[in-house]
Amino acid sequence: MTATELTGDIDIAVALQAGLDHPLAYIPGPLVMAHGGILILDEINRLNPPYSQAALLQVLQEHYVFIRGGFKIRSDFLVIATSNPSEYSGVYELSEALADRMKVVEIPYPDKDLLKSILSWKSSLYMEHLGLKAPDALTEVTATFMTLVSQDSNIEVGPSIRSAIYAITTAMSKAWLEVGKFR
C-alpha cells in the first residue's frame, strides 16, 4: 500500500463541487478507520519504505493521521502485524524507528502432529463443498515430508504450510475428477 492508501485522501471532484468540509470529500484509509480499534496489517514488511512506513510510524508516534494540505485526523489504535521472512522476495526491512515500536513474536514451524492436524483441518475445510474429507494417509505422508524438509539444514527456505494444503487439495480434486469420469 502507498502512504496515501494508508492514510486516505481527498476526493478532488467532491471537494471542488461541495467543498472540503463535505463528508464525502475525504476517503478514509485504514489508519483512520482503525481509530479506537485494532488494525491488523498482514505482511507489514511489504510496506514500501520510506513513505508507507513513515505514514504508519507517524500515526503510531503522534496519534494523528496527516492528510495532504495539512489536515490532521486523530487516530489511536493497536496494531497487530505479520511479516514474511527477510529472504522472501518483495519484502523490505522495517525502518529502525518502526521496528522499535513492534514486539516481535517468532512462531516456530509446527511439530509433525500439529502440522498433520492443520493440514487435515484446512484441506477438509476447502474440500467440504465436494463432500470430501482429507484422508489420514495423505495428511500423514504430507506432514512427514514437510517436517523432514523443514528440518533439513541444506534447504534454506522450506515449503510453506499453505503449499502443503494446496498439494493435498489438488491431489484430492484430481482424484475426485478421475472417479467422477467413471461413474
BALOBA-1460 file (C-alpha; in Angstrom, 3 decimals):
// residues 183
<rec num="1" residu="m" x="0.000" y="0.000" z="0.000"/>
<rec num="2" residu="t" x="1.113" y="3.515" z="-0.665"/>
<rec num="3" residu="a" x="1.181" y="6.139" z="2.075"/>
<rec num="4" residu="t" x="-1.912" y="7.758" z="0.558"/>
<rec num="5" residu="e" x="-3.788" y="4.442" z="0.549"/>
<rec num="6" residu="l" x="-2.916" y="4.000" z="4.233"/>
<rec num="7" residu="t" x="-3.919" y="7.492" z="5.350"/>
<rec num="8" residu="g" x="-6.766" y="8.139" z="2.939"/>
<rec num="9" residu="d" x="-7.085" y="11.047" z="0.555"/>
<rec num="10" residu="i" x="-9.243" y="13.914" z="-0.523"/>
<rec num="11" residu="d" x="-11.710" y="13.218" z="-3.321"/>
<rec num="12" residu="i" x="-10.849" y="16.174" z="-5.544"/>
<rec num="13" residu="a" x="-14.095" y="16.042" z="-7.551"/>
<rec num="14" residu="v" x="-16.287" y="16.173" z="-4.423"/>
<rec num="15" residu="a" x="-14.064" y="18.774" z="-2.768"/>
<rec num="16" residu="l" x="-14.254" y="21.068" z="-5.821"/>
<rec num="17" residu="q" x="-18.044" y="20.759" z="-6.118"/>
<rec num="18" residu="a" x="-19.143" y="20.606" z="-2.484"/>
<rec num="19" residu="g" x="-16.145" y="21.931" z="-0.561"/>
<rec num="20" residu="l" x="-13.563" y="20.339" z="1.689"/>
<rec num="21" residu="d" x="-15.964" y="20.240" z="4.636"/>
<rec num="22" residu="h" x="-18.376" y="17.915" z="2.778"/>
<rec num="23" residu="p" x="-18.436" y="14.457" z="4.457"/>
<rec num="24" residu="l" x="-17.655" y="12.696" z="1.176"/>
<rec num="25" residu="a" x="-14.696" y="14.945" z="0.350"/>
<rec num="26" residu="y" x="-12.377" y="12.708" z="2.329"/>
<rec num="27" residu="i" x="-11.946" y="8.979" z="1.661"/>
<rec num="28" residu="p" x="-10.513" y="7.473" z="4.866"/>
<rec num="29" residu="g" x="-7.732" y="4.905" z="4.762"/>
<rec num="30" residu="p" x="-7.144" y="2.052" z="7.209"/>
<rec num="31" residu="l" x="-5.038" y="4.221" z="9.546"/>
<rec num="32" residu="v" x="-8.064" y="6.457" z="10.121"/>
<rec num="33" residu="m" x="-10.695" y="3.722" z="10.089"/>
<rec num="34" residu="a" x="-8.822" y="1.801" z="12.789"/>
<rec num="35" residu="h" x="-9.315" y="4.600" z="15.344"/>
<rec num="36" residu="g" x="-10.335" y="3.105" z="18.673"/>
<rec num="37" residu="g" x="-9.780" y="-0.443" z="17.493"/>
<rec num="38" residu="i" x="-7.211" y="-2.909" z="16.291"/>
<rec num="39" residu="l" x="-5.521" y="-2.616" z="12.904"/>
<rec num="40" residu="i" x="-4.316" y="-5.927" z="11.530"/>
<rec num="41" residu="l" x="-1.570" y="-5.482" z="8.940"/>
<rec num="42" residu="d" x="-0.746" y="-8.620" z="7.003"/>
<rec num="43" residu="e" x="2.818" y="-8.636" z="5.684"/>
<rec num="44" residu="i" x="3.907" y="-5.330" z="7.206"/>
<rec num="45" residu="n" x="7.350" y="-5.751" z="5.700"/>
<rec num="46" residu="r" x="5.828" y="-5.318" z="2.255"/>
<rec num="47" residu="l" x="5.094" y="-1.667" z="3.088"/>
<rec num="48" residu="n" x="7.314" y="0.316" z="0.802"/>
<rec num="49" residu="p" x="9.911" y="2.388" z="2.622"/>
<rec num="50" residu="p" x="10.196" y="5.237" z="3.264"/>
<rec num="51" residu="y" x="6.731" y="6.704" z="2.605"/>
<rec num="52" residu="s" x="4.298" y="3.962" z="3.656"/>
<rec num="53" residu="q" x="6.370" y="3.014" z="6.677"/>
<rec num="54" residu="a" x="6.713" y="6.698" z="7.593"/>
<rec num="55" residu="a" x="2.932" y="7.196" z="7.456"/>
<rec num="56" residu="l" x="2.413" y="4.251" z="9.811"/>
<rec num="57" residu="l" x="5.217" y="5.382" z="12.110"/>
<rec num="58" residu="q" x="3.834" y="8.917" z="12.277"/>
<rec num="59" residu="v" x="0.371" y="7.818" z="13.376"/>
<rec num="60" residu="l" x="1.807" y="5.337" z="15.911"/>
<rec num="61" residu="q" x="4.016" y="8.046" z="17.362"/>
<rec num="62" residu="e" x="1.765" y="11.112" z="17.213"/>
<rec num="63" residu="h" x="-1.722" y="9.502" z="17.179"/>
<rec num="64" residu="y" x="-2.721" y="11.674" z="14.237"/>
<rec num="65" residu="v" x="-3.001" y="10.948" z="10.543"/>
<rec num="66" residu="f" x="-1.779" y="13.794" z="8.393"/>
<rec num="67" residu="i" x="-3.505" y="14.232" z="5.049"/>
<rec num="68" residu="r" x="-2.118" y="16.337" z="2.211"/>
<rec num="69" residu="g" x="-2.702" y="20.023" z="2.652"/>
<rec num="70" residu="g" x="-2.115" y="19.851" z="6.383"/>
<rec num="71" residu="f" x="-5.335" y="18.175" z="7.532"/>
<rec num="72" residu="k" x="-4.941" y="16.306" z="10.800"/>
<rec num="73" residu="i" x="-7.231" y="13.471" z="11.939"/>
<rec num="74" residu="r" x="-6.998" y="11.853" z="15.374"/>
<rec num="75" residu="s" x="-6.324" y="8.128" z="15.221"/>
<rec num="76" residu="d" x="-5.322" y="5.903" z="18.079"/>
<rec num="77" residu="f" x="-5.289" y="2.131" z="17.695"/>
<rec num="78" residu="l" x="-3.431" y="-1.077" z="18.427"/>
<rec num="79" residu="v" x="-1.505" y="-2.765" z="15.606"/>
<rec num="80" residu="i" x="-1.074" y="-6.478" z="15.112"/>
<rec num="81" residu="a" x="1.142" y="-7.220" z="12.136"/>
<rec num="82" residu="t" x="2.556" y="-10.234" z="10.371"/>
<rec num="83" residu="s" x="5.686" y="-10.330" z="8.270"/>
<rec num="84" residu="n" x="7.368" y="-12.628" z="5.819"/>
<rec num="85" residu="p" x="10.889" y="-13.938" z="6.331"/>
<rec num="86" residu="s" x="13.520" y="-11.495" z="5.090"/>
<rec num="87" residu="e" x="14.721" y="-13.945" z="2.430"/>
<rec num="88" residu="y" x="11.373" y="-13.740" z="0.591"/>
<rec num="89" residu="s" x="11.257" y="-11.534" z="-2.481"/>
<rec num="90" residu="g" x="9.262" y="-8.320" z="-2.349"/>
<rec num="91" residu="v" x="9.867" y="-7.618" z="1.318"/>
<rec num="92" residu="y" x="11.593" y="-4.611" z="2.825"/>
<rec num="93" residu="e" x="13.404" y="-4.147" z="6.082"/>
<rec num="94" residu="l" x="11.359" y="-2.159" z="8.570"/>
<rec num="95" residu="s" x="12.818" y="1.206" z="9.460"/>
<rec num="96" residu="e" x="14.613" y="1.155" z="12.788"/>
<rec num="97" residu="a" x="12.109" y="3.571" z="14.329"/>
<rec num="98" residu="l" x="9.137" y="1.456" z="13.217"/>
<rec num="99" residu="a" x="10.795" y="-1.802" z="14.289"/>
<rec num="100" residu="d" x="11.444" y="-0.284" z="17.739"/>
<rec num="101" residu="r" x="7.702" y="0.111" z="18.208"/>
<rec num="102" residu="m" x="6.999" y="-3.531" z="17.423"/>
<rec num="103" residu="k" x="7.160" y="-6.549" z="19.687"/>
<rec num="104" residu="v" x="8.318" y="-9.465" z="17.545"/>
<rec num="105" residu="v" x="6.920" y="-12.886" z="18.321"/>
<rec num="106" residu="e" x="8.569" y="-15.709" z="16.376"/>
<rec num="107" residu="i" x="6.205" y="-18.547" z="15.562"/>
<rec num="108" residu="p" x="8.173" y="-21.741" z="15.055"/>
<rec num="109" residu="y" x="7.322" y="-24.324" z="12.433"/>
<rec num="110" residu="p" x="4.757" y="-26.702" z="13.982"/>
<rec num="111" residu="d" x="5.746" y="-30.198" z="15.033"/>
<rec num="112" residu="k" x="4.538" y="-33.097" z="12.886"/>
<rec num="113" residu="d" x="1.376" y="-33.853" z="14.902"/>
<rec num="114" residu="l" x="0.211" y="-30.246" z="14.935"/>
<rec num="115" residu="l" x="1.088" y="-29.896" z="11.250"/>
<rec num="116" residu="k" x="-0.947" y="-33.002" z="10.426"/>
<rec num="117" residu="s" x="-3.932" y="-31.549" z="12.322"/>
<rec num="118" residu="i" x="-3.643" y="-28.230" z="10.479"/>
<rec num="119" residu="l" x="-3.358" y="-29.958" z="7.098"/>
<rec num="120" residu="s" x="-6.317" y="-32.221" z="7.788"/>
<rec num="121" residu="w" x="-8.498" y="-29.380" z="9.067"/>
<rec num="122" residu="k" x="-7.755" y="-26.847" z="6.313"/>
<rec num="123" residu="s" x="-7.781" y="-29.371" z="3.457"/>
<rec num="124" residu="s" x="-11.100" y="-30.800" z="4.617"/>
<rec num="125" residu="l" x="-12.496" y="-27.299" z="5.006"/>
<rec num="126" residu="y" x="-11.527" y="-26.409" z="1.428"/>
<rec num="127" residu="m" x="-12.995" y="-29.637" z="0.060"/>
<rec num="128" residu="e" x="-16.208" y="-29.872" z="2.085"/>
<rec num="129" residu="h" x="-18.255" y="-28.414" z="-0.798"/>
<rec num="130" residu="l" x="-17.454" y="-31.643" z="-2.670"/>
<rec num="131" residu="g" x="-18.315" y="-33.774" z="0.348"/>
<rec num="132" residu="l" x="-14.655" y="-34.766" z="0.789"/>
<rec num="133" residu="k" x="-12.524" y="-35.118" z="3.908"/>
<rec num="134" residu="a" x="-8.755" y="-35.228" z="3.694"/>
<rec num="135" residu="p" x="-7.626" y="-38.863" z="4.049"/>
<rec num="136" residu="d" x="-5.461" y="-39.539" z="7.112"/>
<rec num="137" residu="a" x="-2.853" y="-41.367" z="4.995"/>
<rec num="138" residu="l" x="-2.464" y="-38.361" z="2.696"/>
<rec num="139" residu="t" x="-2.106" y="-35.854" z="5.539"/>
<rec num="140" residu="e" x="0.307" y="-38.203" z="7.345"/>
<rec num="141" residu="v" x="2.580" y="-38.546" z="4.306"/>
<rec num="142" residu="t" x="2.455" y="-34.798" z="3.594"/>
<rec num="143" residu="a" x="3.119" y="-33.861" z="7.235"/>
<rec num="144" residu="t" x="6.059" y="-36.284" z="7.387"/>
<rec num="145" residu="f" x="7.515" y="-34.902" z="4.167"/>
<rec num="146" residu="m" x="7.044" y="-31.269" z="5.271"/>
<rec num="147" residu="t" x="8.629" y="-31.964" z="8.662"/>
<rec num="148" residu="l" x="11.665" y="-33.644" z="7.098"/>
<rec num="149" residu="v" x="12.124" y="-30.816" z="4.596"/>
<rec num="150" residu="s" x="11.779" y="-28.114" z="7.265"/>
<rec num="151" residu="q" x="14.461" y="-29.826" z="9.371"/>
<rec num="152" residu="d" x="16.934" y="-30.286" z="6.505"/>
<rec num="153" residu="s" x="19.860" y="-27.915" z="7.050"/>
<rec num="154" residu="n" x="20.652" y="-27.971" z="3.305"/>
<rec num="155" residu="i" x="17.362" y="-26.273" z="2.470"/>
<rec num="156" residu="e" x="17.334" y="-22.520" z="3.038"/>
<rec num="157" residu="v" x="13.604" y="-21.876" z="2.802"/>
<rec num="158" residu="g" x="11.286" y="-24.822" z="3.223"/>
<rec num="159" residu="p" x="7.833" y="-25.162" z="1.709"/>
<rec num="160" residu="s" x="5.003" y="-23.275" z="3.355"/>
<rec num="161" residu="i" x="2.094" y="-24.882" z="5.134"/>
<rec num="162" residu="r" x="-0.142" y="-23.220" z="2.560"/>
<rec num="163" residu="s" x="1.692" y="-25.053" z="-0.239"/>
<rec num="164" residu="a" x="1.116" y="-28.369" z="1.545"/>
<rec num="165" residu="i" x="-2.600" y="-27.622" z="1.866"/>
<rec num="166" residu="y" x="-2.730" y="-26.805" z="-1.850"/>
<rec num="167" residu="a" x="-0.873" y="-30.035" z="-2.670"/>
<rec num="168" residu="i" x="-3.369" y="-32.093" z="-0.676"/>
<rec num="169" residu="t" x="-6.442" y="-30.351" z="-2.090"/>
<rec num="170" residu="t" x="-5.058" y="-30.599" z="-5.631"/>
<rec num="171" residu="a" x="-4.499" y="-34.342" z="-5.206"/>
<rec num="172" residu="m" x="-7.987" y="-34.735" z="-3.760"/>
<rec num="173" residu="s" x="-9.543" y="-32.685" z="-6.590"/>
<rec num="174" residu="k" x="-7.778" y="-34.703" z="-9.265"/>
<rec num="175" residu="a" x="-8.841" y="-37.975" z="-7.617"/>
<rec num="176" residu="w" x="-12.423" y="-36.717" z="-7.351"/>
<rec num="177" residu="l" x="-12.432" y="-35.771" z="-11.047"/>
<rec num="178" residu="e" x="-10.974" y="-39.156" z="-12.073"/>
<rec num="179" residu="v" x="-13.540" y="-41.077" z="-10.037"/>
<rec num="180" residu="g" x="-16.320" y="-38.890" z="-11.477"/>
<rec num="181" residu="k" x="-15.318" y="-39.822" z="-15.042"/>
<rec num="182" residu="f" x="-16.085" y="-43.486" z="-14.468"/>
<rec num="183" residu="r" x="-19.489" y="-43.202" z="-12.789"/>
